[in-house]
């Protein structure tokens, strides 16, 4: 399966930037990953799009507004 530019850069962020450049602990990296897992769940449930298909064009202010509302109303965060 072909990765989008967003997914390629996100992988680099987790595999290289956080551990090597920022020297983040594994707990911090896991915490950040949990946030993206929740974001991917939102995209699957509400946008009908698998996580590996998300690209920068999908990341609009409206999507983030809806994501925040989804977390508050449906996930109770």
PEQUIBEL-V818858 format. One record per pair of residues at least 12 apart in sequence whose C-alpha atoms are under 8 Angstrom apart, sorted by the first residue. I is the first residue (numbers start at 0). J is the second residue. Records with the same first field share a line. If there is no record, write none. Layout:
I->J, J
This chain:
2->51, 52
3->51, 52, 53, 54
4->54, 55
5->53, 54, 55
6->51, 53, 54
13->28
38->66
41->66, 69
